[in-house]
Amino acid sequence: MKKVFAREQLCINCRLCEVYCKTAHSKSKDVVEAYKSEIPAPVARISVYGDKTASVAVNCRHCDDPACVKACITGAMQKDKKTGIVSVDENKCIGCMTCLAVCPIGCIKTAKTAVKCDLCQGEEPACVKNCPNRALLWLEAGGAK
Amino acid sequence: MKYLIIGASAAGLATAESIRKTDADGEITILTKESYLPYSRPSISYYLKGVVDEKSMYLRKPSYYKEKNINIITDAAVTKINPEKKTVKAGRKEYSYDKLCLATGSKPFVPPMKNVEGCKNALTFLDLAATKAVKKAAKADTRAVVIGAGLIGMKAAEGLSKICASVDVVELAPRVLPSILDEKSAKTVKAHLEKNGLRFHLGNTVTEAESKNGKITSVILKNGDVLPCDLLILAVGVRPETELAEKAGLEVNRGIITNPQTMQTSDESIYAAGDCTVSVDMLDGSNKIIALWPNAVQQGTAAGNQMAGGELTTGNTYSVNAIDFYGLRICTCGLINAQGEQYSDRIKAEGSSYKRLVFEGSNLVGFVLINSSVNAGIYTSLISDKIDLSTLEGDIMDDPSLFMFSKEVRTTKLTGGMAL
């Protein structure tokens, strides 16, 4: 499956991936509205950690054997058999955040329910598309584009 | 190969799914005494509150079981296991097995109280059927009393407080949520719960009830207080459901004894997983009952894998729990109330947020996070992977992230070692 891979050496800590992720997961798909007026506020599913000297964007690894899926107490967190995407069914999720408590990557966000990277449902992810320094790549786990 | 599983919650379902991964053709049957397909037990309080409906509580779609060829028989209460004949009896039917897994879970523990047993409005709160009874009994003018301020009791109290006129909680321990909170954090949580209308009677217990026509009207506490009561919830605690195992002659000490790697009981054809077993906590080597969902799933997965002849899976056993009350998020892991010279701790408390980390030497062995659970799983991984904290960067008390690890380690975690 294709996932988002970060090249730390190229990350310039601009956080545009967060901006475009939040926008892509907003109702309006508009940057300003996503940040200023939408209720509930959309949540970025990718986070940049570090500072100006070294930084890297972290989002879900869509693990082969995901701890979050195993720990989910409602069956809301599932790994799609065909696409490999790990996603939350927000209708089933009760927001207990057990998934967050077991995720070793630290990529699950808290809102009314758990929120996480859905790899833009298989389209080229917004974070990758908008990374100005090509620090984010959308690749097969083996490295192929 | 004929596989039989008793119990259809977290451990039972995980066992079945794990068997199917290794054995595509074996006959898998799950017997459950409940009337429902596998559903989320922890969701019952959300069902009581009306936040989730019954349909969204089911862990899998009904069609899933057909797809996976897993046969679930509901309303099948097993009364006897015959390990010599390799059969179990449920009602008038007898089921044979090659490999059996006991995933019988917990049963409510009800301490002796005068005049409570048999009263129509004294209910437990552990499964969907019981929750339906509670929901039916809880009205806008109901004065509810919950005995037990553990996870189950507090979730019942929270749910009832959205419906009932008043909710009183009686707890023998001097603090709320004694199994997951330390003394200091329990104070913060209690204040929050009281702000939301719950009344507490800590260090106290119900000794007796007064009733009229088989219905409790009030309860009398140990200190002499009398609480008017239209609905009594019995949530003192749970015990492993080990009756079948004991009658079958399996080794039981509080919970069913298993080999922690294979989940085999003292009978090599019988396995056990989940709340009915005794676990060995990897953090202090102690035997304890870890009645928590992730542990049940892990044990079920290990059991199923072994039953189907798969390879040994190594899992780390420790407690991890996340729960919320009226928007207050509590996340705990590992040794929270560790006693001994080898342990130290650090606390950071600001407003409604509280963070306590427990250390043993240079390892993290436990945490309590209240409204501060950002990336809590990173802490959990430090505990389960026994990471030497001196290899990390930054202050461990800050919000954890992959950036705590050295560049090499965090890059490997993100890329799986692929050169980019």
Boltz contact constraints between the chains, C-beta under 6 A:
constraints:
  - contact:
      token1: [A, 5]
      token2: [B, 415]
      max_distance: 6.0
  - contact:
      token1: [A, 5]
      token2: [B, 420]
      max_distance: 6.0
  - contact:
      token1: [A, 6]
      token2: [B, 414]
      max_distance: 6.0
  - contact:
      token1: [A, 7]
      token2: [B, 420]
      max_distance: 6.0
  - contact:
      token1: [A, 49]
      token2: [B, 401]
      max_distance: 6.0
  - contact:
      token1: [A, 49]
      token2: [B, 403]
      max_distance: 6.0
  - contact:
      token1: [A, 50]
      token2: [B, 403]
      max_distance: 6.0
  - contact:
      token1: [A, 58]
      token2: [B, 402]
      max_distance: 6.0
  - contact:
      token1: [A, 70]
      token2: [B, 297]
      max_distance: 6.0
  - contact:
      token1: [A, 71]
      token2: [B, 294]
      max_distance: 6.0
  - contact:
      token1: [A, 73]
      token2: [B, 40]
      max_distance: 6.0
  - contact:
      token1: [A, 73]
      token2: [B, 42]
      max_distance: 6.0
  - contact:
      token1: [A, 73]
      token2: [B, 293]
      max_distance: 6.0
  - contact:
      token1: [A, 74]
      token2: [B, 40]
      max_distance: 6.0
  - contact:
      token1: [A, 74]
      token2: [B, 43]
      max_distance: 6.0
  - contact:
      token1: [A, 75]
      token2: [B, 59]
      max_distance: 6.0
  - contact:
      token1: [A, 91]
      token2: [B, 56]
      max_distance: 6.0
  - contact:
      token1: [A, 92]
      token2: [B, 56]
      max_distance: 6.0
  - contact:
      token1: [A, 94]
      token2: [B, 43]
      max_distance: 6.0
  - contact:
      token1: [A, 94]
      token2: [B, 46]
      max_distance: 6.0
  - contact:
      token1: [A, 96]
      token2: [B, 322]
      max_distance: 6.0
  - contact:
      token1: [A, 97]
      token2: [B, 322]
      max_distance: 6.0
  - contact:
      token1: [A, 98]
      token2: [B, 322]
      max_distance: 6.0
  - contact:
      token1: [A, 100]
      token2: [B, 376]
      max_distance: 6.0
  - contact:
      token1: [A, 100]
      token2: [B, 377]
      max_distance: 6.0
  - contact:
      token1: [A, 101]
      token2: [B, 320]
      max_distance: 6.0
  - contact:
      token1: [A, 101]
      token2: [B, 322]
      max_distance: 6.0
  - contact:
      token1: [A, 101]
      token2: [B, 331]
      max_distance: 6.0
  - contact:
      token1: [A, 101]
      token2: [B, 376]
      max_distance: 6.0
  - contact:
      token1: [A, 101]
      token2: [B, 377]
      max_distance: 6.0
  - contact:
      token1: [A, 101]
      token2: [B, 380]
      max_distance: 6.0
  - contact:
      token1: [A, 102]
      token2: [B, 377]
      max_distance: 6.0
  - contact:
      token1: [A, 102]
      token2: [B, 380]
      max_distance: 6.0
  - contact:
      token1: [A, 103]
      token2: [B, 377]
      max_distance: 6.0
  - contact:
      token1: [A, 104]
      token2: [B, 377]
      max_distance: 6.0
  - contact:
      token1: [A, 104]
      token2: [B, 381]
      max_distance: 6.0
  - contact:
      token1: [A, 106]
      token2: [B, 375]
      max_distance: 6.0
  - contact:
      token1: [A, 106]
      token2: [B, 378]
      max_distance: 6.0
  - contact:
      token1: [A, 106]
      token2: [B, 401]
      max_distance: 6.0
  - contact:
      token1: [A, 143]
      token2: [B, 418]
      max_distance: 6.0
